[in-house]
Amino acid sequence: MTAIHDVAIIGGGLVGASLAIALEGSGLDVAMVEAAPAGAMPAVFDERNLSFAEATVNALAALGVMQRLRAPTGAIVRIHASRRGDFGRVLLEAAEHGREAFGQVVVARDFGEALEARLSGVAGLVRHRGTRFTGFGAVGDGCRVLELAGEGPPRMRARLVVAADGATSGVRDALGIGASRHDYGQVLMVARLRAARAPDGTAYERLGDDGPTALLPRGDRAWGLVHGVAAADAEAVKALDETGFLARVQDAFGWRVGRLLSVGPRSAYPAVAVRAAALAATRAVLVGNAAQSIHPVGAQGFNLGLRDALTLAGLLVACARRGGDPGEASLLSAYVARREEDRRRTLEFSDGLARITANPGHAASLLRSAGLVALAALPSLRAGLVGGAMGYRGDVPDACRSGAAR
């Protein structure tokens, strides 16, 4: 007989794994389909530097994940933003907003290991590793039939299917949900960097025509680098030796942390935004990058996806308590409604910031400069920017507002 689960999560990355943890103790029968085999980490858990907003740190502490990080995190106590060629800058201090830090910088690999340590103790979770989703069978008897390939069963049934399988989501495609795609024409180089000045809690974002150059304060006394280059120049930049690459970053960023001394292995990721046309279909929902992937300027991507997962988890837990159907239409409608404002505002902020900061025109430069001056001068504008950056937009999941551990 084909197994029947209340919830089947397709994808074991950052958002899918977080959702599985959030559903612990709900009484729901939860399965997670993971492409990576046992003993291997999903590719997303690499050397990228993740900037966790305060709301995200609170939620992951409540889920018992932050406590399992083995490497130290880097606190973001101030944010320094400027653009090459424009006048003015924005300096945000956490202390001025009653916070010790705006968030924490975590290396994706370390976060993946902490998630895995936490997942290993989740009672009742069925994990199908080395298994890929290949399509759907018919919908009937209150379930969807999932066709699978790999080490797990060939098929399963679920009352609710959660697509957490990334920006190129096969589940989204199989559901017939379209997605818009915007290529920013940029490639982001990511690496660990050392400079004459060690991190002091400042997160720097230096914007330019080809994208941002950001230095994030890691917990290991190094900087996490994100360097945007024009897509047409990406291969040439990849081919640069360490000296040439450091010279390029120094020219783009300036001397705010002194001379750049060394850089570790570099990875490259195209800056492409994908936005699903809908968040739900019959007995299925989209979360994380399957729902939307955004430009990394402003560091909102994973933070937004985690809020997707936590909102859905809250609805599912409440549904289980009243003995409801986890795939019922009213629950899916509630999920879509609750995610609307946060999703819309975050997408608009990220896309607008990416487009206007990369515009080299004189008029755009004047507009940006005026905006920087206004932000520097008006506390009310800074407060709104800070609230969004810390993850407090729209209908915020309860776990994001409290760091109480389980």
C-alpha positions in Angstrom: 0.0 0.0 0.0 1.2 3.5 -0.8 2.0 5.5 2.4 -0.3 8.4 3.3 1.2 11.4 5.0 -0.6 14.5 6.3 2.2 16.7 5.0 4.9 15.9 2.4 7.7 18.5 2.2 9.6 18.3 -1.1 13.1 19.7 -0.5 15.4 19.4 2.5 17.2 22.8 2.2 17.1 25.8 4.5 13.3 26.4 4.3 12.1 22.8 4.0 14.1 21.6 6.9 13.0 24.5 9.1 9.4 23.7 8.3 9.9 20.1 9.3 11.3 21.2 12.6 8.5 23.7 13.2 5.9 20.9 12.8 7.5 18.7 15.5 4.9 17.9 18.2 2.0 18.9 16.0 0.6 15.4 15.8 0.8 15.5 12.0 2.4 12.7 10.0 5.2 14.5 8.2 7.5 13.2 5.4 10.4 15.1 3.8 11.7 14.1 0.3 15.4 15.1 0.0 17.5 14.8 -3.1 20.8 14.6 -1.2 21.6 11.1 0.0 22.1 10.3 3.7 25.5 11.7 4.9 25.6 14.4 2.2 24.6 18.0 2.6 22.4 19.8 0.0 24.4 22.0 -2.3 22.8 25.1 -0.8 24.8 24.5 2.4 28.1 25.9 1.0 30.4 28.8 1.9 27.8 31.5 1.4 27.3 34.0 4.2 23.7 34.2 5.3 22.5 37.4 7.0 19.9 36.4 9.5 17.5 39.2 10.5 16.6 39.6 14.2 13.2 37.9 13.5 15.0 35.0 11.9 17.4 34.6 14.8 14.4 34.7 17.2 12.6 32.0 15.3 15.6 29.7 14.8 16.3 30.0 18.6 12.7 29.0 19.3 13.2 26.0 17.0 16.4 25.0 18.8 18.6 25.5 15.8 20.7 28.5 16.7 21.9 26.6 19.8 23.4 23.9 17.6 25.6 26.2 15.6 29.2 25.1 16.3 30.9 28.1 14.6 30.6 31.5 16.1 28.1 33.9 14.5 28.9 37.5 13.6 26.7 40.1 15.1 25.6 43.0 12.9 25.5 46.0 15.2 25.6 48.6 12.5 24.9 48.9 8.8 26.8 51.2 6.5 25.4 51.7 3.0 26.7 53.9 0.2 26.9 54.0 -3.5 29.9 54.7 -5.7 29.5 58.0 -7.5 26.7 59.3 -5.3 27.0 61.6 -2.3 25.6 60.8 1.1 25.5 57.5 3.0 23.3 55.7 5.6 24.7 54.6 8.9 22.3 52.6 11.1 23.2 51.7 14.7 21.4 48.9 16.5 21.8 50.7 19.8 19.8 53.7 18.5 16.8 51.3 18.0 17.0 49.6 21.3 18.8 46.5 20.0 22.1 44.8 20.7 22.2 43.7 17.0 20.2 43.9 13.8 20.9 40.2 13.2 23.7 37.6 12.8 25.9 36.5 10.0 26.0 32.7 9.7 27.9 30.5 7.2 25.5 28.4 5.2 27.6 25.2 5.8 27.5 25.7 9.5 23.7 26.4 9.4 23.2 23.2 7.4 25.0 21.2 10.0 23.0 22.7 12.8 19.7 22.0 10.9 20.8 18.4 10.4 21.7 18.0 14.1 18.2 19.3 15.0 16.4 17.3 12.4 18.0 14.1 13.6 16.1 14.5 16.9 12.7 15.3 15.4 10.4 12.5 16.5 8.0 11.0 13.9 9.6 12.8 10.9 9.9 10.3 7.9 12.9 11.3 5.7 13.3 9.9 2.2 16.9 10.8 1.3 18.4 10.4 -2.1 14.9 10.7 -3.5 13.6 13.1 -6.2 10.1 14.2 -7.0 9.2 13.4 -10.6 5.5 14.3 -10.9 2.0 13.9 -9.7 -0.6 11.2 -10.1 -4.3 11.9 -9.8 -5.8 13.9 -7.0 -8.5 11.9 -5.1 -9.6 10.6 -1.8 -8.4 13.7 -0.1 -4.8 13.2 -1.2 -2.3 13.9 -3.9 -0.2 11.1 -5.3 3.5 11.9 -5.7 5.7 10.0 -8.1 9.3 9.6 -6.8 12.6 8.3 -8.1 15.8 7.2 -6.2 16.4 5.5 -3.0 12.9 6.1 -1.5 9.5 4.6 -2.4 8.3 5.0 -6.0 5.3 6.9 -4.8 3.5 8.3 -1.8 0.2 10.1 -1.0 -0.1 13.3 1.0 -3.0 15.4 2.1 -0.8 18.5 1.6 2.3 18.8 -0.6 4.7 21.6 0.3 7.0 22.7 -2.5 10.3 23.7 -0.9 12.5 22.6 -3.8 14.0 25.9 -4.9 13.8 28.5 -7.6 13.6 25.9 -10.4 10.9 24.0 -8.5 9.8 20.8 -10.2 6.7 20.8 -8.0 5.7 24.3 -9.0 6.0 23.2 -12.7 4.0 20.0 -12.1 1.3 22.0 -10.5 1.0 24.2 -13.6 1.9 27.4 -11.6 3.7 29.8 -13.9 6.6 32.0 -12.7 8.0 35.3 -13.9 11.8 35.6 -14.2 14.0 38.6 -14.2 17.7 38.4 -14.9 19.6 41.4 -13.5 22.6 40.8 -15.7 24.8 40.4 -12.7 26.9 37.5 -11.2 27.7 37.6 -7.5 31.1 36.4 -6.3 31.0 35.0 -2.8 34.1 34.3 -0.6 35.8 34.6 2.8 38.0 37.6 2.9 40.6 39.0 5.3 41.5 42.7 5.6 43.8 44.9 7.6 40.9 45.7 9.9 39.0 42.8 11.5 35.2 43.0 11.7 33.8 45.3 14.3 30.1 44.5 13.9 29.6 46.7 10.8 27.9 45.3 7.7 29.0 47.3 4.7 27.0 47.5 1.5 28.8 49.5 -1.3 26.5 49.7 -4.3 27.6 50.2 -7.9 26.6 49.9 -11.6 27.3 46.1 -11.6 25.7 45.3 -8.3 26.6 45.4 -4.6 29.9 44.8 -3.0 29.1 43.8 0.6 31.4 42.9 3.5 29.6 41.1 6.3 31.2 40.6 9.8 31.6 36.8 10.2 32.2 35.2 13.6 35.7 33.9 12.7 37.2 37.4 12.5 37.0 37.3 8.7 34.7 39.2 6.3 32.0 37.5 4.2 32.3 39.0 0.8 29.6 39.4 -1.9 30.9 41.1 -5.0 28.6 41.9 -7.9 30.0 41.9 -11.5 28.3 42.4 -14.8 27.4 39.0 -16.3 29.4 39.7 -19.4 32.5 40.1 -17.3 31.9 37.1 -15.0 34.2 34.6 -16.7 37.1 37.1 -16.8 36.6 37.9 -13.1 36.5 34.2 -12.2 39.8 33.7 -14.0 41.6 36.4 -12.0 44.3 35.3 -9.6 44.1 36.3 -5.9 46.0 39.6 -6.4 43.9 40.6 -9.4 40.6 39.8 -7.7 41.6 41.6 -4.5 42.6 44.7 -6.5 39.2 44.6 -8.2 37.3 44.4 -5.0 39.4 47.1 -3.4 38.6 49.4 -6.2 34.9 48.7 -6.0 34.7 48.9 -2.2 37.3 51.4 -1.1 39.4 51.5 2.0 36.9 51.4 4.8 38.5 48.2 6.3 42.0 49.0 5.1 43.9 46.9 2.6 42.3 43.7 1.6 44.9 41.0 2.4 43.6 37.6 1.2 40.6 35.8 -0.2 39.5 32.2 0.0 37.9 30.0 -2.7 35.3 31.9 -4.7 31.8 30.8 -5.7 29.6 32.5 -8.3 25.8 32.8 -8.4 23.7 34.6 -11.1 21.4 37.3 -9.8 18.0 36.2 -11.0 14.6 36.9 -9.5 11.8 34.3 -9.8 8.2 35.0 -8.7 5.5 32.3 -8.7 2.2 33.5 -10.1 0.4 31.7 -7.2 1.3 30.4 -3.8 -1.2 27.5 -3.7 -3.0 24.9 -5.8 -5.3 22.0 -4.8 -3.7 20.4 -1.8 -0.3 22.1 -2.4 1.5 25.3 -1.3 4.8 26.9 -2.2 7.4 28.2 0.3 10.8 29.7 0.1 12.6 30.0 -3.3 9.9 27.9 -4.9 7.5 30.8 -4.2 10.0 33.6 -4.8 13.7 34.1 -5.1 15.0 37.6 -5.0 18.1 39.7 -5.6 20.4 39.4 -2.6 20.8 43.1 -2.1 19.4 43.9 1.3 19.8 40.2 2.3 16.1 39.3 2.5 15.9 36.0 0.7 16.1 33.3 3.3 14.5 35.5 5.9 11.4 35.8 3.7 11.4 32.1 3.0 11.6 31.2 6.7 8.6 33.4 7.4 6.7 31.5 4.7 7.5 28.2 6.5 6.7 29.5 9.9 3.3 31.0 8.8 2.4 27.7 7.2 3.5 25.8 10.3 1.3 27.9 12.6 -1.7 27.3 10.4 -1.0 23.5 10.3 -0.5 23.2 14.0 -3.8 25.0 14.6 -5.5 22.8 12.1 -4.2 19.6 13.7 -5.4 20.8 17.1 -9.0 21.0 15.9 -8.7 17.8 13.9 -8.9 19.5 10.5 -7.6 18.5 7.1 -4.1 19.9 6.5 -4.9 20.3 2.7 -8.3 22.0 3.1 -8.9 25.0 0.8 -9.6 27.3 3.7 -6.1 26.7 5.2 -4.5 27.3 1.8 -6.4 30.5 1.4 -5.4 31.7 4.8 -1.7 31.0 4.1 -1.9 33.0 0.8 -3.7 35.9 2.6 -1.2 36.0 5.5 1.8 36.0 3.3 0.5 38.7 0.9 1.8 41.9 2.5 5.2 40.7 3.7 5.9 39.0 0.3 4.7 42.0 -1.7 6.6 44.6 0.3 9.8 42.6 0.5 9.8 41.8 -3.2 9.1 45.4 -4.1 11.9 46.6 -1.7 14.5 44.1 -3.1 13.7 44.6 -6.7 13.4 48.4 -6.5 16.7 48.6 -4.6 18.5 46.3 -7.1 17.2 48.3 -10.1 17.7 51.8 -8.9 21.1 51.2 -7.4 22.5 49.7 -10.6 21.2 52.6 -12.8 24.2 54.7 -13.8 22.1 57.7 -15.1 22.6 61.2 -13.7 18.9 61.5 -12.7 19.1 58.2 -10.8 22.2 59.4 -9.0 20.5 62.6 -7.9 17.5 60.6 -6.7 19.6 58.1 -4.8 21.8 60.8 -3.2 18.6 62.7 -2.0 17.3 59.4 -0.6 20.6 58.8 1.3 20.6 62.3 2.7 16.9 62.0 3.8 17.5 58.6 5.5 20.5 60.0 7.3 18.5 63.0 8.5 15.1 61.6 9.3 14.8 59.1 12.2 11.3 58.1 11.2 12.5 57.0 7.7 15.4 55.0 9.3 13.0 53.3 11.8 10.8 52.0 8.9 13.8 50.7 7.0 15.2 49.1 10.1 11.9 47.3 11.0 11.7 45.8 7.5 15.4 44.8 7.5 14.9 43.0 10.9 12.1 40.9 9.4 9.0 42.8 10.8 6.8 43.3 7.8 3.2 42.4 7.5 1.7 39.5 9.5 4.8 38.3 11.4 4.8 34.7 12.7 4.8 34.5 16.5 8.1 32.7 16.7 9.8 35.6 15.1 8.9 37.9 18.0 10.3 35.7 20.7 13.7 33.9 21.2 12.3 31.5 23.8 13.9 28.2 23.2 11.9 25.0 23.2 
